[in-house]
């Protein structure tokens, strides 16, 4: 059993018409059995992988911990066709709604239901808009050790009604190149991302070249049912073990299996009640993940959500000890 109390504040200062400073922070209180019985869980909460460790454990006792971290802290300059931002920010290059191989700076986990803002990274980002549909981007995310740094360039353009982007760069001692695309076909959204990673210094038995491809279709039916279906191929996919809470994914290995098929449905049962269902099939692990959820709007700024995460798989699969999760959360926006 675990209890959480979270607070998020978003602060912006418009210093001039061109310059903005943004500060967004999370303060979280964790209490219960997980904190008391699993020290590695507390360590994962306090982990900050940025160039500057901004994580702060405010207080800690045997069965609770209070932790604070700014996950956005950056300056943004906009003038004409130029956008430049420096600091902890989200460099969002993903296209798909579920798995984002193109999101090499700050990939998020689909299983992290409690973080809608998604993680950021310490980076410098420069954007030059060439016209309405095309732009060039360069981003650099330095690390405490050079080999753990990330830097890449992106070129986005329109191709016969499809938004296309090409990416090339360096990701933690690996060369990487890839592409993403998004368009419409008879009312359905067609999206896809692909990335190829190759070690700079290849060593036998360690990683090697990896290819990742994900493609998805999304459609809104006339009755309001929204459906997303995605297929993912991750040649070097997999984990030796899996921890349900706090598991971190990486852009060069964004899945727990080589193949992954995902479907997500959302439907407004009433103006105040929304239901959703996500299901993932891992064929090479003989496992399935199911996550149903209900969200009630109790008042204009208050929502109640009940969500479950259930893994079923053989005892010798990566999900053999994953466990299941049932949560109830109350959110107030102000």
KEKE-3310 file (N, C-alpha, C; in steps of 0.2 Angstrom, whole numbers, plus 5000, padded with zeros to 4 digits):
npx = (5004:5003:5003:5001:5004:5004:5010:5010:5018:5017:5027:5029:5039:5037:5049:5053:5046:5051:5058:5056:5055:5054:5048:5044:5039:5039:5032:5032:5025:5028:5021:5020:5020:5029:5039:5044:5048:5056:5070:5077:5067:5064:5077:5075:5065:5072:5081:5090:5094:5099:5111:5114:5110:5095:5087:5079:5078:5067:5063:5063:5058:5055:5044:5040:5043:5048:5049:5057:5058:5063:5056:5056:5065:5070:5075:5068:5069:5061:5060:5055:5058:5065:5068:5075:5080:5086:5091:5082:5071:5057:5061:5053:5051:5044:5031:5021:5007:5009:5022:5038:5051:5058:5059:5072:5078:5071:5062:5047:5038:5025:5018:5019:5008:5005:5011:5008:5014:5026:5044:5058:5074:5090:5095:5101:5092:5089:5079:5074:5062:5058:5047:5029:5027:5039:5055:5071:5080:5091:5098:5106:5111:5120:5130:5136:5146:5155:5152:5139:5131:5119:5116:5108:5101:5087:5076:5062:5048:5035:5027:5018:5006:5009:5017:5034:5049:5066:5080:5096:5110:5119:5119:5122:5136:5133:5130:5115:5101:5086:5068:5052:5034:5018:5001:4985:4972:4958:4951:4957:4971:4988:5003:5020:5037:5054:5070:5088:5102:5119:5134:5148:5160:5161:5158:5160:5146:5140:5127:5127:5121:5105:5088:5073:5056:5040:5023:5007:4989:4976:4959:4943:4927:4910:4902:4910:4919:4937:4950:4966:4979:4994:5009:5025:5042:5056:5072:5082:5075:5069:5071:5080:5074:5059:5052:5037:5034:5042:5050:5062:5063:5072:5077:5084:5080:5065:5056:5049:5050:5053:5044:5028:5012:4999:4984:4973:4958:4946:4932:4919:4908:4898:4895:4902:4909:4922:4929:4942:4953:4967:4978:4991:5001:5013:5021:5033:5036:5025:5015:5003:4997:4985:4976:4963:4953:4944:4937:4930:4923:4921:4919:4922:4936:4940:4945:4941:4950:4950:4961:4969:4982:4987:4997:4999:5008:5019:5028:5042:5044:5049:5039:5036:5037:5030:5018:5003:4992:4982:4974:4968:4964:4964:4962:4966:4965:4972)
npy = (4994:5011:5029:5045:5062:5075:5090:5103:5117:5129:5142:5157:5170:5184:5192:5201:5206:5196:5187:5174:5167:5151:5141:5126:5115:5100:5093:5080:5069:5053:5039:5024:5006:5003:5013:5010:4996:4994:5000:5004:5009:5021:5027:5028:5037:5049:5051:5060:5063:5073:5086:5095:5091:5093:5088:5086:5079:5083:5079:5064:5049:5033:5027:5036:5049:5065:5074:5085:5092:5102:5101:5108:5121:5134:5146:5155:5162:5171:5176:5182:5170:5163:5152:5150:5140:5137:5127:5116:5108:5102:5093:5089:5078:5067:5058:5048:5042:5033:5025:5032:5032:5042:5052:5056:5064:5065:5053:5046:5035:5024:5018:5026:5033:5043:5055:5067:5078:5074:5070:5081:5088:5093:5105:5113:5121:5125:5132:5135:5141:5138:5139:5139:5125:5119:5116:5118:5110:5110:5102:5100:5090:5090:5079:5073:5065:5064:5054:5051:5061:5069:5074:5081:5084:5090:5089:5095:5094:5096:5083:5079:5081:5075:5076:5076:5071:5071:5064:5065:5061:5060:5048:5045:5038:5032:5032:5039:5038:5043:5044:5052:5052:5059:5059:5060:5048:5046:5051:5044:5045:5043:5038:5037:5031:5029:5023:5021:5014:5014:5007:5017:5012:4997:4982:4965:4956:4966:4976:4983:4985:4993:4992:5001:5002:5010:5011:5018:5019:5030:5034:5043:5039:5041:5041:5046:5038:5035:5028:5021:5012:5003:4996:4989:4987:4981:4978:4974:4973:4971:4966:4961:4960:4966:4980:4986:4999:5014:5010:5014:5019:5019:5028:5020:5008:5005:4996:4981:4970:4962:4962:4972:4975:4987:4994:5007:5014:5027:5034:5045:5043:5050:5068:5071:5059:5049:5035:5023:5011:5002:4991:4979:4968:4956:4947:4939:4937:4931:4937:4949:4966:4975:4990:4997:5012:5025:5041:5054:5070:5079:5092:5109:5110:5099:5082:5065:5049:5032:5019:5005:4993:4979:4965:4950:4935:4922:4913:4913:4924:4941:4948:4941:4944:4956:4961:4968:4983:4995:5010:5025:5042:5059:5075:5092:5107:5123)
npz = (5000:4996:4998:4991:4990:4980:4973:4961:4953:4941:4935:4926:4919:4910:4904:4894:4878:4870:4878:4890:4906:4913:4926:4933:4945:4955:4970:4980:4992:4998:5005:5016:5013:5003:5003:5016:5015:5003:4999:4987:4980:4985:4982:4968:4967:4971:4961:4949:4933:4926:4920:4930:4947:4953:4962:4978:4993:5005:5017:5027:5034:5042:5035:5026:5014:5008:4994:4982:4966:4952:4936:4925:4920:4913:4901:4888:4871:4859:4842:4827:4815:4824:4838:4853:4867:4884:4896:4909:4901:4890:4876:4863:4852:4848:4839:4838:4848:4858:4859:4858:4848:4842:4852:4858:4868:4880:4883:4888:4899:4895:4905:4916:4924:4932:4928:4919:4913:4909:4907:4907:4900:4903:4893:4877:4865:4848:4836:4820:4810:4794:4785:4784:4786:4788:4797:4805:4818:4831:4845:4861:4874:4887:4898:4914:4911:4896:4887:4890:4885:4874:4858:4843:4827:4818:4804:4798:4787:4774:4765:4752:4759:4771:4787:4789:4797:4799:4808:4815:4824:4840:4853:4869:4867:4855:4838:4829:4819:4811:4807:4806:4804:4800:4796:4787:4782:4775:4786:4796:4807:4803:4809:4812:4818:4817:4822:4821:4829:4832:4839:4844:4848:4846:4855:4858:4863:4869:4868:4853:4836:4834:4829:4828:4826:4825:4822:4820:4821:4822:4827:4827:4831:4826:4837:4847:4852:4854:4846:4847:4839:4839:4833:4837:4834:4841:4839:4848:4859:4876:4894:4908:4920:4928:4936:4942:4947:4944:4934:4922:4905:4889:4875:4865:4868:4870:4875:4883:4876:4860:4851:4851:4853:4854:4860:4863:4870:4871:4879:4881:4893:4899:4900:4911:4914:4910:4901:4899:4891:4890:4882:4880:4871:4872:4862:4861:4874:4879:4886:4894:4896:4904:4906:4914:4916:4925:4924:4934:4933:4946:4950:4944:4944:4949:4949:4949:4948:4945:4942:4935:4934:4926:4924:4915:4914:4910:4923:4921:4913:4909:4916:4926:4940:4941:4947:4951:4950:4958:4959:4966:4963:4967:4960:4960:4951:4950)
capx = (5000:5006:5000:5005:5002:5008:5009:5014:5017:5020:5028:5032:5040:5038:5054:5052:5041:5055:5061:5052:5058:5049:5050:5039:5041:5035:5034:5028:5025:5027:5021:5017:5024:5034:5044:5047:5051:5060:5075:5079:5061:5066:5082:5073:5061:5076:5086:5090:5099:5101:5118:5114:5106:5091:5082:5080:5074:5066:5063:5063:5057:5055:5039:5038:5048:5045:5054:5055:5062:5060:5057:5056:5068:5073:5074:5066:5069:5058:5060:5054:5058:5070:5066:5081:5078:5091:5089:5079:5065:5055:5063:5048:5052:5039:5025:5016:5004:5011:5029:5041:5058:5061:5060:5079:5081:5067:5057:5043:5035:5018:5016:5019:5001:5005:5016:5005:5018:5032:5050:5062:5081:5095:5097:5100:5088:5088:5074:5073:5056:5059:5041:5023:5027:5046:5059:5077:5081:5098:5098:5112:5110:5127:5130:5142:5152:5154:5149:5132:5128:5115:5115:5105:5098:5080:5074:5055:5045:5029:5028:5012:5001:5012:5022:5039:5055:5073:5084:5103:5114:5123:5115:5126:5141:5130:5127:5108:5098:5079:5063:5045:5029:5011:4996:4978:4970:4951:4949:4961:4978:4993:5009:5026:5043:5059:5077:5093:5107:5125:5139:5154:5165:5157:5161:5157:5142:5137:5122:5127:5116:5098:5083:5067:5051:5033:5018:5001:4983:4971:4952:4938:4921:4905:4899:4914:4925:4943:4954:4973:4982:5001:5014:5032:5047:5063:5076:5086:5071:5069:5074:5081:5069:5054:5049:5031:5034:5048:5054:5064:5064:5077:5075:5087:5077:5059:5050:5051:5050:5055:5037:5023:5005:4996:4977:4970:4952:4944:4925:4915:4901:4893:4899:4906:4913:4926:4932:4948:4956:4974:4980:4997:5002:5020:5020:5039:5036:5019:5012:4998:4996:4979:4975:4957:4953:4938:4939:4924:4923:4917:4918:4925:4943:4942:4944:4943:4952:4952:4965:4972:4988:4988:5001:4998:5013:5022:5033:5049:5045:5051:5034:5034:5036:5029:5013:4997:4992:4975:4975:4962:4968:4960:4966:4963:4969:4971)
capy = (5000:5017:5035:5050:5069:5079:5097:5105:5124:5132:5149:5160:5177:5187:5198:5206:5203:5191:5183:5171:5162:5146:5137:5121:5110:5094:5092:5074:5065:5046:5036:5017:5000:5003:5017:5006:4989:4994:5006:5005:5013:5028:5030:5029:5044:5055:5051:5066:5061:5079:5088:5097:5087:5098:5084:5088:5076:5088:5076:5057:5045:5026:5025:5042:5053:5071:5075:5091:5093:5106:5097:5113:5127:5136:5153:5155:5168:5170:5182:5181:5163:5159:5150:5147:5139:5135:5125:5110:5108:5096:5093:5084:5076:5061:5059:5043:5044:5028:5024:5038:5031:5049:5056:5054:5068:5064:5048:5045:5028:5024:5015:5031:5036:5049:5061:5069:5083:5070:5072:5085:5086:5099:5105:5119:5120:5130:5131:5140:5140:5140:5142:5136:5117:5116:5119:5115:5111:5107:5102:5097:5089:5088:5075:5074:5062:5066:5049:5050:5066:5068:5080:5079:5089:5088:5093:5094:5097:5093:5079:5077:5081:5071:5079:5071:5073:5067:5065:5062:5063:5056:5047:5041:5034:5028:5036:5037:5041:5040:5048:5051:5054:5059:5062:5058:5044:5044:5052:5041:5048:5038:5040:5032:5033:5024:5025:5016:5015:5010:5009:5020:5007:4990:4977:4959:4954:4972:4980:4982:4990:4991:4996:5002:5005:5010:5014:5018:5022:5033:5036:5045:5037:5046:5041:5049:5033:5037:5022:5021:5005:5003:4990:4991:4982:4984:4972:4972:4974:4966:4967:4955:4960:4972:4983:4990:5006:5018:5008:5019:5016:5023:5029:5015:5001:5008:4991:4976:4964:4963:4964:4974:4977:4991:4997:5011:5016:5032:5035:5049:5039:5056:5074:5071:5053:5046:5028:5021:5005:5001:4984:4978:4961:4955:4940:4935:4936:4927:4941:4954:4971:4978:4995:5001:5018:5029:5048:5058:5077:5081:5099:5112:5110:5093:5076:5058:5044:5026:5016:4998:4991:4972:4961:4943:4932:4916:4915:4914:4930:4947:4951:4936:4947:4963:4963:4972:4990:4998:5017:5030:5049:5065:5080:5099:5111:5129)
capz = (5000:4996:4998:4988:4990:4975:4971:4955:4952:4935:4935:4920:4920:4904:4905:4888:4873:4867:4883:4895:4910:4915:4932:4935:4950:4958:4977:4981:4998:4997:5012:5015:5013:4997:5006:5021:5013:4997:4999:4980:4977:4988:4978:4962:4968:4972:4956:4944:4928:4923:4921:4937:4951:4956:4966:4985:4998:5010:5024:5026:5040:5041:5030:5021:5011:5005:4988:4978:4960:4946:4930:4920:4923:4907:4898:4881:4867:4852:4838:4820:4814:4828:4845:4857:4874:4887:4903:4909:4896:4886:4869:4861:4845:4847:4834:4840:4855:4864:4860:4854:4847:4840:4857:4861:4874:4886:4882:4894:4900:4894:4911:4921:4923:4936:4926:4912:4910:4906:4910:4903:4900:4903:4885:4873:4859:4843:4831:4814:4806:4787:4782:4788:4787:4788:4802:4807:4825:4834:4852:4864:4881:4890:4904:4918:4907:4889:4883:4891:4882:4868:4853:4837:4823:4815:4799:4797:4781:4772:4759:4749:4764:4777:4790:4789:4800:4798:4814:4815:4830:4845:4859:4874:4864:4849:4832:4828:4813:4810:4804:4809:4799:4802:4791:4787:4777:4775:4792:4801:4808:4802:4812:4813:4820:4816:4824:4821:4834:4831:4844:4841:4849:4847:4859:4857:4868:4872:4864:4845:4832:4836:4825:4831:4821:4828:4817:4823:4817:4827:4823:4831:4828:4826:4844:4852:4854:4851:4846:4844:4838:4837:4832:4838:4833:4844:4838:4854:4865:4882:4900:4912:4925:4928:4942:4940:4949:4944:4929:4917:4898:4886:4868:4861:4870:4873:4876:4887:4872:4854:4847:4855:4850:4859:4858:4868:4869:4876:4877:4886:4895:4900:4900:4917:4916:4904:4902:4895:4892:4886:4882:4876:4870:4871:4860:4863:4882:4881:4892:4892:4900:4903:4911:4913:4920:4925:4927:4935:4934:4952:4950:4938:4944:4953:4945:4953:4944:4947:4937:4937:4929:4927:4920:4916:4910:4913:4929:4918:4908:4912:4920:4931:4947:4940:4951:4949:4954:4958:4962:4966:4964:4967:4957:4960:4947:4952)
cpx = (5004:5001:5004:5001:5006:5006:5013:5013:5021:5021:5031:5033:5042:5043:5053:5047:5045:5057:5057:5056:5053:5052:5044:5042:5036:5037:5029:5030:5023:5026:5018:5022:5030:5040:5048:5051:5056:5064:5077:5073:5062:5071:5080:5069:5066:5081:5085:5096:5101:5108:5119:5108:5102:5086:5084:5075:5073:5066:5061:5062:5056:5050:5036:5044:5045:5051:5052:5060:5059:5062:5057:5060:5073:5071:5073:5066:5066:5058:5060:5054:5063:5067:5073:5079:5084:5089:5085:5072:5063:5057:5058:5048:5047:5033:5020:5013:5005:5018:5032:5048:5061:5062:5066:5081:5077:5061:5053:5040:5028:5015:5016:5013:5001:5009:5013:5010:5024:5038:5053:5069:5084:5098:5097:5097:5087:5084:5074:5068:5057:5053:5035:5024:5034:5050:5066:5078:5088:5097:5104:5110:5116:5125:5136:5148:5150:5150:5142:5128:5124:5115:5113:5102:5092:5078:5066:5052:5038:5030:5021:5007:5003:5017:5028:5045:5060:5077:5091:5106:5118:5119:5119:5131:5138:5128:5120:5106:5091:5075:5056:5040:5022:5007:4989:4976:4963:4949:4953:4968:4983:5000:5014:5032:5048:5066:5082:5099:5113:5130:5145:5160:5162:5161:5157:5153:5139:5133:5123:5122:5109:5093:5076:5062:5044:5029:5011:4995:4978:4964:4947:4931:4915:4902:4904:4920:4931:4947:4961:4976:4989:5004:5021:5036:5053:5067:5080:5082:5071:5072:5075:5076:5065:5052:5043:5032:5041:5053:5056:5066:5069:5075:5078:5085:5071:5054:5053:5051:5052:5049:5032:5018:5001:4989:4975:4963:4950:4937:4922:4908:4896:4898:4904:4910:4916:4929:4937:4950:4962:4976:4986:4999:5010:5021:5027:5040:5030:5015:5007:4998:4989:4978:4968:4957:4946:4939:4932:4926:4919:4915:4922:4932:4945:4940:4945:4944:4953:4955:4968:4977:4989:4992:5000:5004:5016:5027:5040:5050:5047:5046:5032:5033:5034:5023:5008:4996:4985:4976:4968:4966:4963:4964:4962:4968:4967:4976)
cpy = (5006:5023:5040:5057:5073:5086:5099:5113:5125:5139:5152:5168:5180:5193:5203:5203:5197:5185:5181:5166:5157:5142:5133:5116:5105:5093:5086:5071:5058:5043:5029:5012:5000:5007:5013:5000:4989:5001:5008:5010:5020:5031:5032:5036:5050:5055:5057:5065:5067:5081:5091:5093:5092:5094:5085:5084:5080:5085:5068:5053:5037:5024:5031:5046:5059:5073:5081:5091:5098:5102:5101:5119:5130:5143:5152:5161:5167:5177:5180:5173:5159:5158:5147:5146:5135:5133:5118:5111:5102:5097:5087:5083:5070:5063:5054:5045:5039:5027:5029:5036:5038:5053:5055:5058:5066:5059:5047:5037:5028:5021:5020:5035:5042:5055:5063:5074:5080:5074:5077:5084:5093:5100:5112:5117:5126:5128:5137:5138:5143:5143:5139:5129:5115:5120:5115:5116:5108:5108:5098:5096:5086:5084:5076:5070:5063:5060:5048:5056:5064:5074:5077:5085:5086:5092:5091:5097:5093:5089:5076:5076:5078:5076:5074:5075:5068:5069:5062:5065:5058:5054:5042:5036:5030:5033:5034:5041:5039:5045:5047:5054:5054:5062:5059:5054:5042:5045:5049:5044:5042:5041:5035:5035:5027:5027:5019:5018:5011:5012:5012:5015:5001:4986:4971:4957:4960:4976:4979:4987:4988:4996:4996:5005:5004:5013:5013:5021:5024:5035:5038:5043:5042:5046:5043:5044:5034:5030:5023:5014:5006:4997:4993:4985:4985:4978:4969:4973:4969:4969:4961:4954:4966:4974:4988:4997:5009:5015:5013:5016:5021:5023:5023:5008:5003:5003:4985:4969:4966:4966:4967:4977:4981:4994:5001:5014:5021:5033:5040:5046:5044:5062:5074:5065:5050:5040:5027:5014:5004:4994:4983:4971:4961:4948:4936:4934:4932:4931:4947:4959:4974:4984:4999:5007:5022:5036:5052:5065:5079:5088:5102:5111:5103:5087:5070:5053:5038:5022:5010:4997:4983:4968:4953:4940:4926:4918:4916:4920:4936:4950:4946:4938:4954:4965:4967:4978:4992:5005:5021:5037:5054:5071:5087:5103:5119:5134)
cpz = (5000:4995:4995:4989:4985:4974:4966:4954:4946:4935:4929:4921:4913:4904:4900:4883:4869:4872:4888:4899:4913:4921:4934:4939:4953:4965:4978:4988:4997:5004:5011:5015:5009:5000:5011:5019:5007:4997:4992:4977:4979:4984:4971:4962:4967:4966:4951:4940:4924:4924:4928:4941:4955:4961:4974:4989:5004:5017:5023:5033:5037:5035:5026:5019:5007:5000:4984:4972:4955:4940:4924:4923:4917:4905:4890:4877:4861:4849:4831:4819:4819:4835:4848:4864:4877:4894:4903:4906:4893:4879:4866:4854:4843:4842:4836:4847:4860:4864:4855:4853:4845:4846:4861:4867:4880:4885:4888:4893:4899:4901:4917:4921:4927:4935:4919:4909:4907:4907:4905:4904:4900:4896:4883:4867:4855:4838:4826:4810:4798:4783:4787:4790:4788:4793:4802:4814:4826:4842:4855:4871:4884:4896:4908:4915:4900:4885:4884:4889:4876:4864:4846:4833:4819:4810:4797:4791:4779:4765:4757:4755:4771:4780:4791:4793:4800:4804:4813:4821:4834:4851:4863:4871:4858:4844:4831:4822:4813:4807:4807:4804:4802:4797:4792:4781:4778:4783:4798:4801:4807:4804:4812:4815:4819:4818:4823:4825:4832:4836:4841:4842:4851:4851:4859:4864:4872:4867:4856:4842:4834:4831:4828:4826:4825:4823:4821:4819:4823:4823:4828:4828:4829:4833:4849:4854:4850:4852:4843:4844:4836:4837:4833:4837:4836:4844:4844:4860:4870:4888:4904:4918:4925:4934:4940:4941:4948:4938:4923:4910:4895:4878:4863:4863:4874:4875:4880:4882:4865:4850:4852:4851:4855:4856:4864:4866:4874:4874:4883:4887:4896:4900:4906:4919:4909:4906:4897:4896:4887:4887:4877:4876:4868:4869:4861:4870:4884:4887:4889:4897:4899:4909:4910:4918:4919:4928:4928:4936:4940:4953:4945:4938:4948:4950:4950:4948:4947:4941:4939:4931:4931:4922:4921:4911:4914:4918:4926:4913:4912:4917:4925:4938:4946:4945:4947:4953:4953:4962:4961:4967:4963:4965:4957:4956:4949:4949)
residu = (UNK:UNK:UNK:UNK:UNK:UNK:UNK:UNK:UNK:UNK:UNK:UNK:UNK:UNK:UNK:UNK:UNK:UNK:UNK:UNK:UNK:UNK:UNK:UNK:UNK:UNK:UNK:UNK:UNK:UNK:UNK:UNK:UNK:UNK:UNK:UNK:UNK:UNK:UNK:UNK:UNK:UNK:UNK:UNK:UNK:UNK:UNK:UNK:UNK:UNK:UNK:UNK:UNK:UNK:UNK:UNK:UNK:UNK:UNK:UNK:UNK:UNK:UNK:UNK:UNK:UNK:UNK:UNK:UNK:UNK:UNK:UNK:UNK:UNK:UNK:UNK:UNK:UNK:UNK:UNK:UNK:UNK:UNK:UNK:UNK:UNK:UNK:UNK:UNK:UNK:UNK:UNK:UNK:UNK:UNK:UNK:UNK:UNK:UNK:UNK:UNK:UNK:UNK:UNK:UNK:UNK:UNK:UNK:UNK:UNK:UNK:UNK:UNK:UNK:UNK:UNK:UNK:UNK:UNK:UNK:UNK:UNK:UNK:UNK:UNK:UNK:UNK:UNK:UNK:UNK:UNK:UNK:UNK:UNK:UNK:UNK:UNK:UNK:UNK:UNK:UNK:UNK:UNK:UNK:UNK:UNK:UNK:UNK:UNK:UNK:UNK:UNK:UNK:UNK:UNK:UNK:UNK:UNK:UNK:UNK:UNK:UNK:UNK:UNK:UNK:UNK:UNK:UNK:UNK:UNK:UNK:UNK:UNK:UNK:UNK:UNK:UNK:UNK:UNK:UNK:UNK:UNK:UNK:UNK:UNK:UNK:UNK:UNK:UNK:UNK:UNK:UNK:UNK:UNK:UNK:UNK:UNK:UNK:UNK:UNK:UNK:UNK:UNK:UNK:UNK:UNK:UNK:UNK:UNK:UNK:UNK:UNK:UNK:UNK:UNK:UNK:UNK:UNK:UNK:UNK:UNK:UNK:UNK:UNK:UNK:UNK:UNK:UNK:UNK:UNK:UNK:UNK:UNK:UNK:UNK:UNK:UNK:UNK:UNK:UNK:UNK:UNK:UNK:UNK:UNK:UNK:UNK:UNK:UNK:UNK:UNK:UNK:UNK:UNK:UNK:UNK:UNK:UNK:UNK:UNK:UNK:UNK:UNK:UNK:UNK:UNK:UNK:UNK:UNK:UNK:UNK:UNK:UNK:UNK:UNK:UNK:UNK:UNK:UNK:UNK:UNK:UNK:UNK:UNK:UNK:UNK:UNK:UNK:UNK:UNK:UNK:UNK:UNK:UNK:UNK:UNK:UNK:UNK:UNK:UNK:UNK:UNK:UNK:UNK:UNK:UNK:UNK:UNK:UNK:UNK:UNK:UNK:UNK:UNK:UNK:UNK:UNK:UNK:UNK:UNK:UNK:UNK:UNK:UNK:UNK:UNK:UNK:UNK:UNK:UNK:UNK:UNK:UNK:UNK)
# end
